């Protein structure tokens, strides 16, 4: 029993780090009417610019937006 408590505490402390969310900061546009759009979106792994571009292109196309640039990708 004594060994279980420290192991459980370690698991609880490490769990948030293992499940850190990935966010992409991006710019997009809409043509008709012309609008510029800036936002931050949560994306799934892998947490890379290339992955963010692929995910955001699909997501934004459904909203009538065109991705211009992924500014940054961060894991929090």
LOROMI-919555 format. One record per residue (C-alpha): residue in three letters; x, y, z. Coordinates in steps of 0.2 Angstrom, whole numbers, plus 2048, in hexadecimal, padded with zeros to 3 digits. Each point is the difference from the previous one (the first is absolute). Layout:
REM LOROMI-919555
ALAXYZ...
This chain:
REM LOROMI-919555
UNK800800800UNK80E80C804UNK8077FF7EEUNK7EF8037F8UNK7FE811807UNK8108087F9UNK7FD7F77EFUNK7EE8077FFUNK806811804UNK80E8007F3UNK7F37FA7F3UNK7F480E804UNK80E80D7FFUNK8067F97EFUNK7EF7FE7F8UNK7FE8127FBUNK8108017F8UNK7FD7F17F5UNK7EF8077FAUNK8068127FCUNK7F58087F3UNK8088077F0UNK7FA8117F9UNK8038087F0UNK8008137FDUNK7FB8047EEUNK7FA80D7F4UNK7F27FD7F3UNK7F68097F3UNK7EE8007F9UNK7FE8077EEUNK7EE8057FEUNK7FE80B80AUNK813802803UNK8047FD812UNK8107FD809UNK7FF7F380FUNK80C7FD80EUNK7FE7F280DUNK8077F380BUNK7FA7EE7FEUNK8037F0809UNK8077F37F4UNK8047ED803UNK8117F8800UNK80D8017F9UNK803812806UNK8098077F0UNK7FD80E7F4UNK7FE7F47F2UNK7F27F680AUNK7F8810805UNK7FF8067EDUNK7F87F07FBUNK7F380080EUNK7FC8127FFUNK7FE8007EDUNK7F27F2801UNK7F880980FUNK8008117F9UNK7FA7FB7EEUNK7F07FB808UNK7FE812807UNK8048087EFUNK811805806UNK8117FE7F8UNK80F7FD80BUNK80D80D7FDUNK80E7FC80DUNK8037F680FUNK80980D80CUNK8047F480EUNK7FD7EF808UNK8017FE812UNK7FD7F280DUNK7F8804810
